[in-house]
């Protein structure tokens, strides 16, 4: 025996089914939108995939830059082909991100540094030369062309800029450039003043200091780890320590490093140097990014949650030495702090790529 349903009951059943499908579709679209825009920790603020594996730098409360590149020619269609590259730059004025063209058409943007929103510098690396670029608040110009590859940059003021290469340094005093030979190959550099410049050696785990007159090597050997901590994931690695990035700020000198598959932090906050293993606190820090000051004596880092360092995590060390680590939910590639404001990062989260702002 079959029961005949009233027409109204059938209509109500169909209506309920349609409503359920619509609700599910709406929920999926809402989730997809959130996924496209980041997640509950990071919000996409500049949808520009060309900077996903580039760099971001905040130069003021309402000023920041993101740098990346577009691949030209065959490389744009074949993932296995690399380059040539066209550098890209996007400027944030506090409200919007706008693309700004460089006065060069090919090359990669290397080190970037700034002392103010109107004094932004970047090195554009060619095959065998380097273009030194400056943003004066209106336009990008080439202020110098070096016949060699330059590896690091320090911007102290409008009339105090350093560019470093292989055992060479070029200094800009606001009007002229001077060249000098130095005893080491500079890998990373950070400056607190014209007479307080710190550099990492590109060939050994050494630190060098410039006092305004001369460079001297600072012995940090006693504070460096000599062997990686025990690990079930990797066998002991006999390789010695490698220094990867440096930040010199009012709270001290902060240097990240790696030995084997383990990361560590080397610091000088008084008269001596000390190091601490950060593998369990921050995970592997494979991006070679300098510690980002939080303005309170602490620092931000890009760590990870996996042994290879691909799944990024936002890591914070406060002034007292307490560490916290929060997974990002994606792969972040650079980090910068807006003074008195949020953090900015480049990378990929879900299907979104470009520049992200961290959410409280």
C-alpha positions in Angstrom: 0.0 0.0 0.0 1.3 3.4 -0.9 0.3 6.6 0.8 -0.3 9.7 -1.4 1.3 12.8 0.0 -0.6 16.0 -0.2 0.7 18.5 -2.8 1.5 21.0 -0.1 3.6 18.5 1.8 5.6 17.7 -1.3 6.1 21.4 -2.0 7.3 22.0 1.5 9.7 19.0 1.2 11.2 20.3 -2.0 11.4 23.8 -0.5 13.3 22.4 2.5 15.6 20.5 0.3 16.3 23.5 -1.9 16.9 25.7 1.1 19.3 23.1 2.6 21.3 23.0 -0.7 21.4 26.8 -0.9 22.6 27.0 2.7 25.3 24.4 2.0 26.3 26.3 -1.2 26.4 29.6 0.7 28.4 28.1 3.5 30.9 26.7 0.9 31.2 30.0 -0.9 31.7 31.8 2.5 34.4 29.3 3.4 36.0 29.5 0.0 36.0 33.3 0.2 37.8 33.1 3.6 40.2 30.6 2.2 40.9 32.8 -0.8 41.5 35.8 1.5 43.8 33.9 4.0 42.6 32.4 7.3 41.7 33.5 10.8 45.3 34.5 11.5 46.4 36.2 8.3 44.3 38.4 6.0 45.3 38.9 2.3 45.7 42.6 1.7 47.5 42.7 -1.6 46.5 40.0 -4.2 49.7 40.0 -6.2 51.2 36.5 -6.7 54.4 38.0 -8.2 55.5 39.0 -4.6 54.5 35.7 -2.9 58.2 34.6 -2.8 59.6 38.1 -2.6 60.1 40.5 0.2 58.0 43.0 2.2 59.3 45.9 4.2 57.4 48.5 6.3 59.0 51.9 6.3 56.3 53.8 8.3 52.9 53.6 9.9 51.3 54.2 6.6 54.0 53.1 4.2 55.3 49.7 3.0 56.8 48.0 -0.1 56.5 44.5 -1.5 59.0 43.3 -4.0 58.9 40.3 -6.3 59.3 39.4 -10.0 57.5 38.2 -13.1 59.1 35.5 -15.2 59.6 36.5 -18.9 59.7 34.4 -22.0 59.5 30.6 -21.9 59.8 30.7 -18.1 56.3 32.2 -18.0 54.9 29.0 -19.6 57.2 26.2 -18.5 57.6 25.8 -14.7 60.9 24.1 -15.1 62.4 27.0 -17.0 63.8 29.8 -14.8 64.0 33.5 -16.0 64.8 35.9 -17.2 63.0 38.0 -14.5 61.3 41.4 -14.6 61.3 42.9 -11.0 58.0 44.1 -9.6 57.3 46.5 -6.8 54.0 47.4 -5.0 53.7 50.4 -2.7 51.3 50.7 0.2 50.2 54.2 1.2 48.2 53.2 4.3 45.0 52.4 2.3 45.9 50.9 -1.1 48.6 48.9 -2.8 49.8 50.3 -6.1 52.3 48.9 -8.6 55.4 51.1 -9.2 57.6 50.4 -12.2 61.4 50.2 -11.8 63.8 52.0 -14.2 65.2 48.5 -15.1 63.4 45.8 -17.1 65.3 42.7 -16.1 67.0 41.4 -13.0 66.2 40.3 -9.5 65.6 42.5 -6.5 68.0 41.5 -3.8 68.7 43.3 -0.5 66.3 46.1 0.5 66.6 48.7 3.3 65.3 52.0 4.3 65.7 54.8 6.9 62.4 56.6 6.1 59.5 56.4 3.7 61.3 58.8 1.3 64.6 57.0 1.6 64.0 53.4 0.3 66.9 51.5 -1.3 67.2 48.3 -3.2 69.8 46.3 -5.1 68.8 44.9 -8.5 71.0 42.0 -9.4 71.9 41.4 -13.0 74.0 38.6 -14.5 77.3 40.3 -13.6 76.4 43.7 -12.3 74.2 45.5 -9.7 72.0 48.5 -10.1 71.6 50.5 -6.9 68.0 51.9 -6.8 66.5 54.6 -4.6 62.9 55.7 -3.9 62.8 59.4 -2.9 59.1 59.5 -2.2 58.2 60.2 -5.8 60.1 58.0 -8.2 62.6 55.1 -8.4 66.0 56.1 -9.9 69.3 54.3 -10.5 71.8 56.1 -8.3 74.8 53.8 -9.1 75.7 50.9 -11.2 78.3 48.5 -9.9 80.3 46.2 -12.3 80.1 43.3 -9.8 77.4 41.4 -7.9 76.6 43.1 -4.5 75.3 41.0 -1.6 74.2 43.3 1.2 73.0 46.8 1.9 72.8 49.1 4.9 70.8 52.4 4.9 71.5 54.6 7.9 70.4 58.0 6.6 70.0 59.9 3.3 73.7 60.7 3.3 74.9 57.4 4.8 74.4 54.2 2.7 76.6 51.1 2.4 76.7 48.5 -0.4 78.8 45.4 0.1 80.2 42.9 -2.3 83.0 40.3 -2.4 85.7 41.9 -0.2 84.6 45.3 -1.3 82.4 48.1 0.1 80.9 51.2 -1.5 79.8 54.1 0.7 77.5 57.0 -0.3 77.7 60.2 1.6 74.8 62.0 0.0 76.8 63.4 -2.9 79.6 61.0 -3.8 80.5 57.3 -3.8 83.7 55.9 -2.4 85.1 52.4 -2.8 87.2 50.5 -0.3 88.6 47.0 0.1 87.6 45.0 3.1 89.0 41.8 4.5 85.9 39.6 4.2 82.9 38.9 2.0 79.8 40.4 3.6 76.8 38.1 3.7 74.3 40.1 5.9 74.6 43.5 7.5 72.7 45.7 10.0 73.5 49.1 11.4 72.5 51.1 14.5 74.4 54.3 13.5 77.2 55.5 11.3 79.7 54.2 13.9 78.0 51.0 14.8 77.6 48.7 11.7 77.6 44.9 12.1 78.1 42.3 9.4 78.2 38.5 9.0 81.0 36.9 7.1 80.0 35.0 3.9 82.7 32.4 4.3 82.8 31.6 8.0 80.7 31.9 11.2 82.3 35.2 12.0 81.0 38.6 12.9 82.6 42.0 11.9 82.0 45.4 13.4 82.6 48.9 12.0 83.1 51.7 14.5 83.1 54.6 12.0 86.8 54.2 11.2 87.7 50.6 10.7 86.4 47.0 10.6 87.3 44.5 13.2 86.4 40.9 13.6 84.5 40.0 16.8 85.2 36.6 18.3 81.9 34.8 19.0 83.4 31.3 18.8 82.9 30.5 22.5 79.2 31.1 22.3 78.5 29.1 19.1 77.1 25.6 19.3 79.6 23.0 18.2 77.2 20.2 17.4 73.5 20.0 16.6 71.1 18.7 19.3 70.1 15.1 19.2 67.3 14.4 16.7 65.2 11.4 15.8 64.5 12.9 12.3 68.1 13.5 11.1 71.4 11.8 11.9 74.1 13.9 13.6 75.5 16.4 11.1 79.2 17.1 11.4 78.8 20.5 9.6 79.6 23.4 11.9 77.4 26.4 12.6 76.2 28.8 9.9 75.1 32.4 10.7 72.1 33.3 8.5 70.8 36.8 9.4 71.4 39.7 11.8 69.5 42.6 13.4 71.3 45.3 15.4 68.8 47.4 17.5 68.7 49.2 20.8 68.1 46.0 22.7 71.3 44.2 21.4 72.7 42.2 18.5 70.5 39.3 17.4 71.8 36.7 14.9 70.0 33.6 13.7 71.9 30.5 12.7 71.7 26.9 11.8 73.8 23.8 12.6 72.8 20.6 11.0 69.0 20.7 10.9 68.8 22.7 14.1 68.3 26.5 14.4 69.8 28.7 17.1 69.8 32.4 18.2 73.1 34.1 19.0 72.8 37.4 20.9 74.7 40.1 22.7 72.6 42.2 25.1 75.5 43.3 27.4 79.1 42.5 27.5 79.0 38.9 26.4 77.6 36.6 23.7 75.2 33.7 24.3 73.3 31.3 22.1 70.1 29.3 22.7 68.7 26.4 20.7 65.5 27.4 19.1 64.5 24.2 17.3 61.8 23.2 19.8 60.7 26.8 20.4 60.6 28.1 16.8 61.2 25.2 14.6 63.5 25.4 11.7 64.1 29.0 10.4 65.1 28.4 6.9 64.2 31.7 5.3 67.4 33.5 6.5 65.3 36.4 7.6 66.6 38.9 10.2 64.8 39.1 13.5 62.0 41.7 13.4 62.0 44.1 16.5 58.6 44.4 18.2 59.4 47.8 19.7 59.3 46.4 23.2 62.7 44.6 23.4 61.3 41.4 21.8 61.5 40.0 18.3 59.4 38.3 15.7 60.6 35.4 13.6 59.4 33.1 10.8 59.7 29.6 12.2 58.0 26.4 11.1 56.0 23.4 12.4 57.7 20.7 10.2 61.2 19.4 10.2 61.9 20.8 6.7 60.8 24.3 7.5 58.1 24.6 4.9 55.0 25.0 7.0 55.5 28.4 8.4 54.7 29.6 12.0 54.8 33.1 13.4 57.2 33.0 16.4 57.7 35.7 19.1 60.4 36.0 21.7 59.6 38.7 24.3 62.2 40.8 26.2 62.2 38.3 29.0 63.1 35.4 26.7 59.6 33.7 26.6 58.8 32.1 23.2 55.4 31.5 21.6 54.7 29.9 18.2 51.5 30.0 16.2 51.2 28.1 12.9 50.4 30.3 9.9 48.4 27.8 8.0 50.6 28.3 4.9 54.0 29.2 3.6 55.2 32.7 4.5 58.4 33.9 2.9 59.2 37.3 4.5 58.2 39.4 7.5 58.1 43.0 8.5 56.5 45.1 11.3 54.6 48.3 10.7 55.8 50.6 13.5 53.2 50.6 16.2 51.0 48.5 13.9 50.5 45.0 12.5 52.9 42.5 10.9 53.1 42.2 7.1 54.2 39.0 5.4 54.5 37.7 1.9 53.6 34.1 1.0 50.9 31.6 0.1 48.0 30.6 2.3 45.5 28.2 0.8 44.7 29.6 -2.7 45.7 33.1 -1.8 49.1 34.6 -2.5 50.6 38.0 -2.1 50.9 40.2 1.0 49.2 39.3 4.2 48.5 41.2 7.5 48.3 39.3 10.7 45.1 39.4 12.6 44.9 40.0 16.5 
